């Protein structure tokens, strides 16, 4: 995801000005940069709205930051969890695998 403004209202406006579209085939996982808790509500609403619009053909989830290994772990989890959609996974630098076990 491109960089978004630090202000939550400005970030939400920028996101909705050019929202992502669900691919014709497959699921969509958005990767948000880290931001303060003031961004939590608009991000969750956006992911849930996109997930509802894409269902049942595709799933939409999001990840907040994280290193490549943690991102790969979450993507592998989502590949085996067909019922998971409309969720945000916040990666904190700890082992994502440990959280999923």
Buried (B, 14 or more C-beta within 10 A) or exposed (E): EEEBEEBBEEBBEBBEEEEEEBEEEEBBBBEBEEBEEEBBEBBBEBBBBBBEEBEEEBBBBBBBBBEEEBBEBBBEBBEEEEEBBBBBBEBEEEEBBEBEE
